[in-house]
Amino acid sequence: MNASPTVVVIPGDGIGPEVIDAALKVVRAVLGDELEIVEEQAGYSLWKKRGITIEDETVERCREADAVLFGACTTPEGPEAESPIVTLRKELELYANVRPARSWPVPRPVDTEFDLMIVRENTEGLYTGCECEVHDGVTVALRKISEEGTCRVAKIACDLAEERSGRVTIVHKANVLKLTCGTFKRVAAETVERRGLEWDDEYVDAAAYKLVREPNRFDVILTSNLFGDILSDLAAGLMGSLGLAPSANLGDDAALFEPVHGSAPDIAGKGIANPVAAILSAAMMLDYLGYGEEARAIERAVEEVLREGVRTPDLGGSETTEGVAEAIAKRVATE
């Protein structure tokens, strides 16, 4: 790694630029100008100009960088336009999507305190986009689950579990999808057992029910692509807002960090988007780059600011995107 890590920043569309500006404000408050920031464009605005959602040169710069910080993009309709984030996951082999979920001091639908991690396989499953029309009115999607793909994402879940409770919950639907989910469950369990960790398993429908009823019974959840996408949004709902949900996309040689929420074009430019998910994603990035103390400082500042009631409208507050970012940046700078 360079003395000054290089970070490619892709603000994207909609609220993406607003929340990324907020995240960078907080990063600079804790690190100054220590990171080398390279900004690139991707998404709907690029599509309107050039008919592509991300340039090959941008993908290469992301490949060469120490990390990528991504905002949110609007993907044009039609089969010829692929989401730039999906492109980056494939091209950079970002096979593990890590989505933390915890109880913050904000209004939320359950009073239970919880702190869990969802580790989602990121490059296989139904999201390979392998679909076809077999005859008029009948379409088919291919679900890919491989032993290699399952093993490598299970190792990421094990790494996290070793830092936490030492327990992994494998979520699947092997009672119906006997081959694909059967492979995922078997290989995941074998990988966890080789690491000497505890594991249990849940059918995905039961896991969704138990997440709502008893979110604190889970620690590290390991699951496939589609199931992980759905469960992590459910977990964000338990937190109180998608605006609190960060994520990391990890591979062997690359890493990309992004808020879970979308581009939300209906509120873009209004200054009310919640920047916390982007700020926490930036904190995850700093931890990955070796700035663990700074990452923890950001997390503490977020908690303190939210507890004081400095919140955007999605959390029942009246503060602006910039106002929340400034409050967190000020708290970090004075730690």
Phi, psi and chi 1 to 4 in degrees:
 res  aa     phi    psi   chi1   chi2   chi3   chi4
   1 MET       -  141.4 -173.7 -177.9  -63.0      -
   2 ASN   -66.0  160.4  -61.2  -32.9      -      -
   3 ALA   -58.0  -39.9      -      -      -      -
   4 SER  -111.4  106.1  -64.4      -      -      -
   5 PRO   -58.8  142.9  -22.0   32.6      -      -
   6 THR   -96.5  128.0  -60.7      -      -      -
   7 VAL  -121.6  122.2  174.7      -      -      -
   8 VAL   -84.7  126.2  170.4      -      -      -
   9 VAL  -110.1  123.8  173.5      -      -      -
  10 ILE  -118.8   96.5  -57.9  176.4      -      -
  11 PRO   -64.6  -40.5  -20.9   33.8      -      -
  12 GLY    84.2 -142.7      -      -      -      -
  13 ASP  -121.5  177.9  -51.0  -58.1      -      -
  14 GLY    58.7 -127.4      -      -      -      -
  15 ILE   -82.4   -3.2   63.1  171.6      -      -
  16 GLY   -51.6  -53.9      -      -      -      -
  17 PRO   -59.6  -35.1  -26.9   36.5      -      -
  18 GLU   -67.1  -46.4  -60.8  170.4   60.6      -
  19 VAL   -75.1  -29.3  -62.6      -      -      -
  20 ILE   -71.3  -39.7  -71.0  -61.3      -      -
  21 ASP   -56.8  -42.3  -79.2  -10.0      -      -
  22 ALA   -63.5  -44.2      -      -      -      -
  23 ALA   -63.0  -42.1      -      -      -      -
  24 LEU   -67.4  -32.3  -69.0  177.3      -      -
  25 LYS   -60.0  -43.1 -179.6 -171.2  -70.5  -72.4
  26 VAL   -70.7  -41.1  173.9      -      -      -
  27 VAL   -59.0  -44.1  168.7      -      -      -
  28 ARG   -67.2  -30.6  -68.7 -170.9  179.4  102.9
  29 ALA   -65.6  -30.4      -      -      -      -
  30 VAL   -99.0  -24.7   74.2      -      -      -
  31 LEU  -121.3   -6.4  -87.4 -173.1      -      -
  32 GLY    65.6 -135.9      -      -      -      -
  33 ASP  -103.1   31.6  -65.3  -36.9      -      -
  34 GLU   -68.7  -28.8 -168.4  160.5  -23.8      -
  35 LEU   -88.9  143.7  -59.4 -179.5      -      -
  36 GLU   -91.0  111.6 -178.8 -179.9  -16.0      -
  37 ILE   -97.5  126.5  -57.1  -63.9      -      -
  38 VAL  -120.1  115.8  178.3      -      -      -
  39 GLU   -92.8  135.5 -174.8  167.3  -36.3      -
  40 GLU  -130.1  159.2  -65.6  -73.5  -24.7      -
  41 GLN  -108.8  145.9  -64.6  -58.5  -46.4      -
  42 ALA  -161.9  158.1      -      -      -      -
  43 GLY   112.2 -155.0      -      -      -      -
  44 TYR   -67.5  -37.3 -169.5   64.1      -      -
  45 SER   -63.8  -38.2   56.8      -      -      -
  46 LEU   -68.9  -37.3 -176.1   63.2      -      -
  47 TRP   -59.8  -42.2  173.9  -94.2      -      -
  48 LYS   -65.3  -31.8  -71.4 -167.6  -66.4 -175.3
  49 LYS   -82.6  -42.4  -68.0  177.7 -175.3  175.7
  50 ARG  -127.4   -4.5  -63.0 -164.6   49.0 -160.0
  51 GLY    76.2   16.9      -      -      -      -
  52 ILE  -134.0  155.4   55.6  175.0      -      -
  53 THR   -97.2  -18.5   56.9      -      -      -
  54 ILE  -156.4  139.8 -171.7  166.9      -      -
  55 GLU   -85.4  150.2  -64.1  176.4  -42.5      -
  56 ASP   -58.7  -37.3  -68.1  -18.7      -      -
  57 GLU   -64.0  -35.4  -66.5   83.1   -4.7      -
  58 THR   -66.5  -42.2  -61.9      -      -      -
  59 VAL   -59.7  -42.1  174.2      -      -      -
  60 GLU   -66.9  -39.2  -73.8  -51.7  -52.4      -
  61 ARG   -64.2  -37.3  -70.1 -170.3 -177.2  100.9
  62 CYS   -64.9  -38.4  -68.9      -      -      -
  63 ARG   -64.2  -36.6 -163.9 -171.7  -48.7  -84.0
  64 GLU   -84.1  -19.0  -65.7  165.3    0.7      -
  65 ALA   -74.5  164.7      -      -      -      -
  66 ASP   -77.7  -26.8  -66.2  -61.2      -      -
  67 ALA  -164.9  163.2      -      -      -      -
  68 VAL  -125.7  135.3  179.8      -      -      -
  69 LEU  -114.4  118.8 -177.1   61.3      -      -
  70 PHE  -117.0  138.0 -169.7   96.4      -      -
  71 GLY   -87.2  -97.3      -      -      -      -
  72 ALA  -159.8  145.8      -      -      -      -
  73 CYS  -130.7  144.6  -78.4      -      -      -
  74 THR   -91.4  121.0  -57.6      -      -      -
  75 THR   -91.6  125.6  -57.1      -      -      -
  76 PRO   -59.7  152.5  -19.5   31.0      -      -
  77 GLU   -74.2  155.5  -65.2 -177.8    2.3      -
  78 GLY   110.9  147.6      -      -      -      -
  79 PRO   -69.1  -17.9   24.7  -33.7      -      -
  80 GLU   -83.0  -11.1   71.0  -79.4    2.7      -
  81 ALA  -107.0  106.2      -      -      -      -
  82 GLU   -91.7  143.2 -174.4  170.6   70.3      -
  83 SER   -57.3  132.6  160.8      -      -      -
  84 PRO   -62.2  -32.0   16.6  -27.7      -      -
  85 ILE   -69.4  -36.1 -169.0   66.0      -      -
  86 VAL   -66.1  -40.7  171.7      -      -      -
  87 THR   -58.6  -46.0  -62.4      -      -      -
  88 LEU   -66.8  -37.9  -73.6  169.1      -      -
  89 ARG   -61.4  -40.9  -73.6  170.2  179.2  167.2
  90 LYS   -71.6  -50.2  -70.6  179.0  179.7  176.9
  91 GLU   -67.3  -35.0  -68.2  -66.2  -33.9      -
  92 LEU   -94.9    2.6  -55.6 -175.9      -      -
  93 GLU    53.2   51.5  -84.5  -65.5  -65.8      -
  94 LEU   -87.6   81.5  -57.5  173.5      -      -
  95 TYR   -84.6  -10.3   55.5   81.3      -      -
  96 ALA  -121.7  126.1      -      -      -      -
  97 ASN  -109.2  114.1 -169.4 -156.1      -      -
  98 VAL  -105.7  120.5  178.6      -      -      -
  99 ARG  -125.6  102.5  -62.8 -172.4  170.8 -173.7
 100 PRO   -73.2  149.4   -8.0   22.4      -      -
 101 ALA  -144.3  128.2      -      -      -      -
 102 ARG  -147.9  164.5   52.9  158.8  -71.0 -170.0
 103 SER   -83.5  116.6   46.6      -      -      -
 104 TRP   -98.6  163.1  -66.2   95.9      -      -
 105 PRO   -79.0   68.3   28.4  -35.4      -      -
 106 VAL  -139.5  164.3  -61.7      -      -      -
 107 PRO   -61.4  132.6  -22.1   33.0      -      -
 108 ARG  -150.7  162.5   46.6 -165.9  169.7   85.1
 109 PRO   -73.8  -16.1   22.8  -32.1      -      -
 110 VAL  -128.6  146.1  -64.8      -      -      -
 111 ASP   -85.0  -13.8  -67.6  -29.1      -      -
 112 THR   -62.1  134.6  -50.8      -      -      -
 113 GLU   -80.3  136.1  -61.2  -67.9  -44.8      -
 114 PHE  -150.3  158.3   61.8   92.9      -      -
 115 ASP  -154.9  103.7 -177.9   -4.0      -      -
 116 LEU  -137.3  166.2   59.4   91.2      -      -
 117 MET  -128.5  131.1  -55.7  -76.8  -80.5      -
 118 ILE  -104.8  121.3  -64.1  175.7      -      -
 119 VAL  -107.7  113.7 -178.7      -      -      -
 120 ARG  -112.5  128.1  162.2 -164.8  174.3 -163.9
 121 GLU   -61.4  137.4 -158.8  -68.6  -40.8      -
 122 ASN  -116.1   -8.3 -143.8   21.0      -      -
 123 THR  -127.5   -3.0   57.4      -      -      -
 124 GLU  -118.3 -146.6  -63.8 -171.1  -20.3      -
 125 GLY    65.5 -153.9      -      -      -      -
 126 LEU   -73.4  -15.6  -75.6  170.9      -      -
 127 TYR   -81.0    6.9  -75.2   13.4      -      -
 128 THR   -68.4  -17.2   56.4      -      -      -
 129 GLY    74.3   21.8      -      -      -      -
 130 CYS   -87.8   94.7 -173.4      -      -      -
 131 GLU  -130.1  155.2  -61.5  179.8  -67.5      -
 132 CYS  -156.4  161.4   65.3      -      -      -
 133 GLU  -100.4  113.0 -174.4  172.9   12.3      -
 134 VAL   -77.7  -33.9  -68.6      -      -      -
 135 HIS  -163.0  176.1   56.1   78.3      -      -
 136 ASP   -50.9  122.6  -71.0  -12.7      -      -
 137 GLY    83.0    1.4      -      -      -      -
 138 VAL  -127.6  118.6  178.6      -      -      -
 139 THR  -118.6  153.4   53.3      -      -      -
 140 VAL  -134.0  140.5  172.4      -      -      -
 141 ALA  -118.2  138.7      -      -      -      -
 142 LEU   -94.9  127.9  179.5   66.4      -      -
 143 ARG  -103.0  115.3 -175.9  175.9 -166.4 -112.1
 144 LYS  -102.1  123.6  175.2 -170.9  174.2 -174.7
 145 ILE  -131.1  118.9  -59.3  -71.2      -      -
 146 SER  -113.7  156.0   71.4      -      -      -
 147 GLU   -63.8  -43.0  -68.6 -171.2   -2.0      -
 148 GLU   -63.1  -45.9  178.4 -174.6    5.5      -
 149 GLY   -63.2  -39.4      -      -      -      -
 150 THR   -69.0  -42.2  -57.5      -      -      -
 151 CYS   -62.3  -43.9 -176.9      -      -      -
 152 ARG   -70.6  -36.1   63.8 -174.9 -175.8  177.0
 153 VAL   -74.0  -30.4   73.4      -      -      -
 154 ALA   -64.5  -32.7      -      -      -      -
 155 LYS   -65.0  -37.4  -70.9  177.0 -179.7  176.7
 156 ILE   -63.6  -43.0  -62.1  -70.0      -      -
 157 ALA   -61.5  -39.6      -      -      -      -
 158 CYS   -65.3  -41.2  -69.8      -      -      -
 159 ASP   -57.3  -44.3  -69.1  -17.4      -      -
 160 LEU   -67.7  -42.0  -70.3  167.7      -      -
 161 ALA   -63.4  -35.6      -      -      -      -
 162 GLU   -64.1  -27.7  -74.8  178.0  -17.6      -
 163 GLU   -85.2  -10.3  -62.8  171.7   -0.9      -
 164 ARG  -117.9 -117.9  -64.9  167.0   61.6   91.5
 165 SER   -90.6  -11.7   70.9      -      -      -
 166 GLY    79.9   19.8      -      -      -      -
 167 ARG  -129.5  135.4  179.0  170.6   55.0   85.3
 168 VAL  -122.4  134.2  176.8      -      -      -
 169 THR  -105.7  119.1  -60.5      -      -      -
 170 ILE   -91.7  121.8  -58.0  165.0      -      -
 171 VAL  -108.9  130.6  173.6      -      -      -
 172 HIS  -157.2 -171.4   58.5   88.4      -      -
 173 LYS  -144.6   51.0 -166.0   63.6  176.6  172.4
 174 ALA   -69.9  -14.1      -      -      -      -
 175 ASN   -71.7  -20.0   58.1  -32.6      -      -
 176 VAL  -113.1  -50.7  176.4      -      -      -
 177 LEU   -93.2   75.4  -59.2  168.9      -      -
 178 LYS   -66.8  -35.0  -63.1 -178.6 -175.0  -63.3
 179 LEU   -81.2  -55.5  -76.3  178.1      -      -
 180 THR   -70.5  -54.9   51.3      -      -      -
 181 CYS   -69.1  -30.1  -88.9      -      -      -
 182 GLY   -61.4  -43.3      -      -      -      -
 183 THR   -64.1  -44.7  -64.3      -      -      -
 184 PHE   -60.7  -47.9 -171.9   89.8      -      -
 185 LYS   -62.0  -46.8  176.9 -170.8  173.6 -177.0
 186 ARG   -62.6  -50.2  173.4  179.7   58.6   80.4
 187 VAL   -68.7  -39.2  173.9      -      -      -
 188 ALA   -61.8  -45.0      -      -      -      -
 189 ALA   -63.7  -42.6      -      -      -      -
 190 GLU   -61.8  -39.9  -69.4  170.6   -7.2      -
 191 THR   -66.2  -44.2  -54.9      -      -      -
 192 VAL   -64.9  -41.5  175.1      -      -      -
 193 GLU   -64.3  -38.2  -74.2  178.4   -5.9      -
 194 ARG   -62.8  -27.4  -79.1 -163.6  -61.1  -89.1
 195 ARG   -86.5   -1.0  -64.8  -78.0  -74.1  -91.0
 196 GLY    73.4   26.0      -      -      -      -
 197 LEU  -102.6  160.5  -59.1  172.6      -      -
 198 GLU   -82.2  150.1  -63.1  178.4   10.0      -
 199 TRP  -149.5  153.7   68.8  -84.6      -      -
 200 ASP  -138.2  178.6   60.0   -3.6      -      -
 201 ASP  -142.2  155.9   68.2  -65.3      -      -
 202 GLU  -140.8  143.7  -64.7  -78.8   -2.5      -
 203 TYR   -67.8  148.4  -64.0  142.2      -      -
 204 VAL   -62.5  -35.8   64.0      -      -      -
 205 ASP   -67.3  -40.1   46.0  -15.9      -      -
 206 ALA   -67.1  -37.5      -      -      -      -
 207 ALA   -63.2  -40.4      -      -      -      -
 208 ALA   -62.4  -43.5      -      -      -      -
 209 TYR   -61.8  -46.4  174.3   79.5      -      -
 210 LYS   -71.8  -29.7  -69.2  175.9 -178.1  177.8
 211 LEU   -60.5  -40.6  -99.2  176.8      -      -
 212 VAL   -71.3  -42.4  172.5      -      -      -
 213 ARG   -79.6  -42.1  -61.4  -82.4  -64.4 -176.7
 214 GLU  -139.7   65.2  -52.6  171.7   85.4      -
 215 PRO   -60.8  -24.6   21.5  -32.9      -      -
 216 ASN   -76.8   -3.0   58.4  -10.6      -      -
 217 ARG   -80.8  -11.4   76.9 -179.4  -60.8  -82.0
 218 PHE  -103.6  150.0  -64.1   99.3      -      -
 219 ASP  -123.8  -73.4 -173.2   44.3      -      -
 220 VAL  -113.1  118.5  175.1      -      -      -
 221 ILE  -101.8  128.2  -66.8  173.4      -      -
 222 LEU  -115.4  124.3  169.8   61.1      -      -
 223 THR  -154.3  176.0 -169.7      -      -      -
 224 SER   -84.0  178.2   54.1      -      -      -
 225 ASN   -60.3  -60.3 -154.4  -29.7      -      -
 226 LEU   -64.3  -45.5  175.8   62.0      -      -
 227 PHE   -59.6  -41.6  -64.6  164.7      -      -
 228 GLY   -66.3  -37.0      -      -      -      -
 229 ASP   -61.2  -46.2 -163.1    6.9      -      -
 230 ILE   -69.4  -47.8  -65.2  168.5      -      -
 231 LEU   -64.8  -33.7  -69.3  179.4      -      -
 232 SER   -71.1  -32.8   57.2      -      -      -
 233 ASP   -69.4  -36.8  -86.7   20.2      -      -
 234 LEU   -60.4  -43.4 -172.0  155.9      -      -
 235 ALA   -63.6  -36.5      -      -      -      -
 236 ALA   -63.7  -37.9      -      -      -      -
 237 GLY   -61.6  -38.2      -      -      -      -
 238 LEU   -65.6  -31.1  -65.8  176.8      -      -
 239 MET   -70.8  -26.9  -74.5 -166.4  -75.2      -
 240 GLY   119.0  -16.6      -      -      -      -
 241 SER  -174.3  144.5  172.1      -      -      -
 242 LEU   -62.4  -21.6  -87.7  171.1      -      -
 243 GLY   -69.3   -0.8      -      -      -      -
 244 LEU  -109.9    4.0  -61.1  173.0      -      -
 245 ALA  -105.3  107.3      -      -      -      -
 246 PRO   -91.9  173.0   35.7  -34.0      -      -
 247 SER  -159.1  159.5   74.2      -      -      -
 248 ALA  -126.4  137.5      -      -      -      -
 249 ASN  -109.9  114.9  -63.6  -95.4      -      -
 250 LEU  -117.4  141.2  -54.8  176.5      -      -
 251 GLY  -133.4 -172.5      -      -      -      -
 252 ASP   -72.3  -31.7  -68.3  -28.0      -      -
 253 ASP  -126.8    7.1  -57.1  -53.4      -      -
 254 ALA  -153.7  160.0      -      -      -      -
 255 ALA  -151.3  139.1      -      -      -      -
 256 LEU  -132.3  137.9  179.7  151.3      -      -
 257 PHE  -123.0  135.5  -57.9   83.2      -      -
 258 GLU  -155.2  148.4   58.6  165.3  -21.8      -
 259 PRO   -67.7  148.3   23.7  -32.3      -      -
 260 VAL   -70.4  -29.2  170.6      -      -      -
 261 HIS   -65.3  164.0   61.7   67.2      -      -
 262 GLY   -88.7 -162.7      -      -      -      -
 263 SER   -82.3  -14.7   59.2      -      -      -
 264 ALA    42.3   60.1      -      -      -      -
 265 PRO   -60.7  -21.4   19.9  -31.7      -      -
 266 ASP   -68.2  -22.5   56.5  -41.6      -      -
 267 ILE  -115.1    3.9   62.3  168.6      -      -
 268 ALA   -60.7  136.4      -      -      -      -
 269 GLY    83.0   -4.3      -      -      -      -
 270 LYS   -90.5   -9.2  -64.4 -178.0  179.0  179.5
 271 GLY    73.6   21.6      -      -      -      -
 272 ILE  -117.9    2.5   59.1  172.0      -      -
 273 ALA   -65.8  139.2      -      -      -      -
 274 ASN   -75.7  118.4 -169.3  -20.1      -      -
 275 PRO   -88.3   -2.3   35.7  -36.0      -      -
 276 VAL   -62.6  -40.7  170.1      -      -      -
 277 ALA   -60.8  -41.7      -      -      -      -
 278 ALA   -67.8  -39.2      -      -      -      -
 279 ILE   -65.1  -42.2  -68.6  167.6      -      -
 280 LEU   -69.6  -32.4  -68.6  173.0      -      -
 281 SER   -63.8  -40.6  -63.5      -      -      -
 282 ALA   -63.9  -36.6      -      -      -      -
 283 ALA   -63.9  -42.2      -      -      -      -
 284 MET   -60.0  -39.0  -66.2  178.5   75.7      -
 285 MET   -63.1  -44.5  179.4 -175.2   73.8      -
 286 LEU   -61.7  -40.9  -65.8 -172.8      -      -
 287 ASP   -59.9  -44.0 -168.1   42.4      -      -
 288 TYR   -61.0  -36.9  171.5   82.1      -      -
 289 LEU   -81.7   -0.8  -68.5  172.3      -      -
 290 GLY   101.8    6.0      -      -      -      -
 291 TYR  -100.9   62.9  -61.0  100.8      -      -
 292 GLY   -64.0  -43.2      -      -      -      -
 293 GLU   -62.7  -41.9  -81.7 -171.5   32.0      -
 294 GLU   -65.8  -37.9  -69.2   81.1   -4.0      -
 295 ALA   -62.7  -45.0      -      -      -      -
 296 ARG   -64.2  -35.7  -58.5  -67.9   86.3   74.3
 297 ALA   -63.4  -39.8      -      -      -      -
 298 ILE   -64.6  -43.5  -69.0  173.4      -      -
 299 GLU   -62.3  -41.1  -69.2  169.9   -0.9      -
 300 ARG   -64.6  -40.8  -71.5 -167.1  -62.6  -89.6
 301 ALA   -64.8  -41.2      -      -      -      -
 302 VAL   -59.2  -46.7  166.8      -      -      -
 303 GLU   -62.3  -43.6 -177.8  162.0   12.8      -
 304 GLU   -65.9  -42.2  -68.7  165.2    4.4      -
 305 VAL   -66.6  -42.4  164.9      -      -      -
 306 LEU   -64.3  -39.4  -69.3  175.6      -      -
 307 ARG   -64.0  -31.9 -177.8  172.9  -73.9  110.7
 308 GLU   -76.5   -6.3  -69.3  168.4   -1.2      -
 309 GLY    91.1   11.1      -      -      -      -
 310 VAL   -82.6   95.3 -177.6      -      -      -
 311 ARG  -141.7  152.4  -54.6  166.2 -172.5  160.8
 312 THR   -81.8  168.8   42.6      -      -      -
 313 PRO   -58.8  -28.9  -30.0   37.8      -      -
 314 ASP   -62.3  -20.8   59.3  -50.7      -      -
 315 LEU  -107.6   17.2  -64.6  173.3      -      -
 316 GLY    84.1    7.4      -      -      -      -
 317 GLY   -97.2 -173.4      -      -      -      -
 318 SER  -129.5   11.3   57.9      -      -      -
 319 GLU   -81.2  157.2 -168.7   54.1   81.8      -
 320 THR   -88.6  167.1   63.5      -      -      -
 321 THR   -54.9  -50.0  -53.3      -      -      -
 322 GLU   -64.8  -37.6 -174.5  177.2   -1.7      -
 323 GLY   -63.7  -42.0      -      -      -      -
 324 VAL   -64.4  -44.7  171.6      -      -      -
 325 ALA   -61.5  -42.7      -      -      -      -
 326 GLU   -64.5  -40.2  -73.8  178.8   -8.3      -
 327 ALA   -64.1  -42.2      -      -      -      -
 328 ILE   -68.7  -42.5  -65.0  169.8      -      -
 329 ALA   -62.2  -41.4      -      -      -      -
 330 LYS   -64.5  -41.1 -177.2  177.5  179.5 -178.9
 331 ARG   -65.4  -41.8 -174.9   61.3   56.1   90.2
 332 VAL   -64.3  -42.5  166.6      -      -      -
 333 ALA   -65.9  -24.6      -      -      -      -
 334 THR   -99.9    3.0   57.5      -      -      -
 335 GLU   -66.8      -  -97.1 -148.0    7.9      -
